[in-house]
Structure formats: structure tokens, C-alpha cells
Amino acid sequence: MDSLVFLQKSDKQKPQPVYVLHGEEDFLKRQVLTALRALVLEPEDDTFGLSAYSGDKATFAEVNDELQTLPFAGSRRMIVVDNADPFVTKFRPMLEKYVAQPAATGVLVLDVKTWPGNTRLAKMVNSDVTIVCKPPPAYQLSNWCVQWAASQYGKQLVAGAASLLVDLIGPEMGQLDQELKKLAIYVGTAKRIDSADVDKLVGSSRAENMWKIFDAIGSGQSAQALDILERLFDQGEEPMRILGAFSMQLRRLAQVARLTQQGKPVSVALSQAGVPPFAQKGAEQQLRHLGRRPDRLYDWLVETDLGLKGSSQLPPRTLLERLVVRLARS
């Protein structure tokens, strides 16, 4: 079951003896664990009924003892094995026997990165309790932000603001949630979060650095652009967040190039593409510098994005530096 589907209807389900959380999105795993805790444990037993073990150190014997132990209060105990991949590998036969005959009052939660569906153990665990914690595709993240802002913070996040937020932050769901929380506090009693709110609260400092990088790119000063990029890394910026900001500007430039090819004046194309008035002169310079290369921008963005997600052996810093050099090259 997809984690987002599970979260939508977790309060309508009955506790099951075994759950498997698999995937690479830690934010979704935390949300699912919180929902499971509310589902499995009674409020008065929330503290004493929960135990957690590290998958690289735990033994099946100690986990099983906990599962078989009667609850101190309430009706169930919940035992979570974090980073459980080595635990599953080492104790697979014992886990198969346990799944076939689970404890009456214990609920076992396995938090794993991978869960091959062709194993005997995976086939024994029902798909309804095998919860896939993977982020939605990039094109769906804006919609998720809109839904999350409404359900968690009671705010209407307009579509344009959601797209801008994803552009600025990137695909990290935990960071998107943190920014949505800040935005909800920032707008106070207002019901809506608009693009101007996102731009002012989230985008101002990062946008300033991005404009400086692109101004350097537009004048062919690759060394200066790399220096600014280096400062962003030194300040602790995540590579995917930097790429998100790059992506926003490069997509705008590609859109301007398409509109001008269709015969629209540059000033009109810049406005339609969403380039702020103060940045339009710099964007014109960047387009002149890129020449015929706007057609390559999407390819370079996809290549860099896939590389940051693991398709390349190069370090993230090197991948972003290569993108900057490509753009700044005459």
C-alpha cells in the first residue's frame, strides 16, 4: 500500500500483527510510524507500550521476547526495528515462523530500505500492511504540498505558490513540510498562502544567490559562479535544493526561448515565463550567452537530477559544478 493512501485512512483500520515500512523517504516513514502509534497504542499506554531496536544490533530473541510480553497497560505493545535490513537478512527463517504465528498482543514494525517481493517472507506479509514510503513523482509534489498545507496547517496553498515552493526547495518532503509550517505561521490568520508569501519567506536569500550565479553565468564568468556555488555548499545547502533553484530559472529561460521563437517580443516572453521585473535584464543577457543552447537545458537538468539521485558515481558537488561550467561556457 502506498504510504499516502495509508495515511489518509489509517484511523479507519484495525491494528495488524506485522507491518513493513520500506522505501527511502524518511519523512513518510515518520508520518506512518506516528499514525501506527496512534492506531496500535491506547493513549494511556503510549509511553510504556512502545519499544525500538536498531536492526544492526538487535537479536530476534530479544525482539520476540518483547512481542510476547503482555502489555503493562492497554491491550497491545508495538515493537519497531529501525534500519531493519540486516535484521531481516540475518533472522529471515525466524521471521517467517513468526509471521505465520504472530504474538497475540504484540505488533512488529520492520523499517527497511528494500523489500524484494519475490522472497517467501514478503509473500507472507499482506500487501495492506506492506507500506511503500517513496516520494511521489516530481510532477505530483506541488499537488501534495497543496493537500498537505490544507490537512496539516489549515491553509489554502495556491497552485502557483506550491510550484514555486517545490522549485525553491526541491523534492525533499521533510524540508517542504518545514517550509509549509513556517509559511502557515508567517501568514497568521490569513487562509491563503500566495506566491508572494513563498517568494518573500522562502525564496529571498536563496534567490539572491541564484541571481548572482546566473548573472556570472550570463557574462561567462564561470570562476565567479563556482565561487558562489562553493559558498552555498559551505553554508550547508543541500545539493537537491540548489538544483531546485537552478531548475526554476533554467525552465524560465527555456520557456522564454520557446516564446521568442514563436514570434513574441522578449519583454512579453520574459513576463509570461514569470521572470521578475528586476531580473529581466539579467535574463536577457543569460539568453544571449546561451545562444542556441536553451534546447539542451532540460537534458542537462535531467542528467544532473538523476546523477544526484544515484545514477552517477561523481560527488553531488562535482555534478553541480559541471552544470555551472556547461552553462557559463561561451
URJO-V74831 format. One record per helix or strand of 2 or more residues. SS is the DSSP state (H for helix, E for strand). FROM is the first residue (numbers start at 1). LEN is the number of residues. If there is no record, write none. Layout:
# URJO-V74831
SS/FROM/LEN + SS/FROM/LEN
This chain:
# URJO-V74831
H/3/10 + E/18/5 + H/26/15 + H/43/3 + E/50/5 + H/60/9 + E/77/6 + H/85/6 + H/92/9 + E/106/7 + H/120/5 + H/127/3 + E/130/3 + H/138/16 + E/156/2 + H/159/11 + H/173/15 + E/192/2 + H/195/24 + H/222/13 + H/239/23 + H/266/7 + H/277/14 + H/294/18 + H/316/13
